[in-house]
Amino acid sequence: MNTHRYELMNAGVLADLDWLACDLVVADRADWNAAPAAALRSHAEALGLAGGDSFRTVRANQTHGDAVAVLTADHALLARTDWADLLLPRTDAMILCVPYRLGAVVTADCVPILVADTRHQWVALVHAGWRGTLARILQKTIRRMMVLGSDAKELRVWIGPCICQNHYEVDTELAARFAREFPETPEAVYGRLLNLTAINSAQARAMTIAGEHIAAANHCVFEDHPFPSYRRDGHQAGRILTRAVIRKG
Ligand SMILES: [Zn+2]
């Protein structure tokens, strides 16, 4: 398994959370297609997990929808002991509330986002491409966390590496839809160029999360070759796995 591990960029908002371990793993297309579970499990010791099959993984199947799953210890699928690598159907975001389960978001241009609740020690993993961003999946995830008891003051948001505005041109009609839907961030739609990081950041602020508790990697996957970009690499694109695990509880 030829995967490479990276630290999160510009992740100061998560830095002092000793209960949360996060990183990025880049897998090339062939490895990801042949053995996604093995890619997900690689470099696990760096997250404080023992190797092999000693822990379970969980990820959403990512259909570019806006459904949010809540992973508590009594979740029906987690209770099944025969699924070490759990793929949540019809889901694009999950709120992970149980320790020692490796959660991951899988992207190659889209935006991976982590939301940490510093009091409850939960972490949400969100997949936001243009469809998810337009459907306000980050806002819906944060709202769901608040229903579960999260307080905006105790949430930290990290917006991961994705395609930047200079490299993300969409058609005129879609750009116009974004401009209509997000009038509060006019700079995020420049002609036909979309800034998904800015729009997701605005969604977090709209949920009353303070600006100093929101950080963005500001790292363009199209420009940085070790990172996969679907726009640049097409069907040969690998995947970025944004991983998080709760280490206490
Ligand atoms: Zn770029």
Residues whose N, C-alpha, C, O or C-beta is under 5 A from the ligand:
A	BS01	ZN	C164 N166 H167 C220 F222 E223
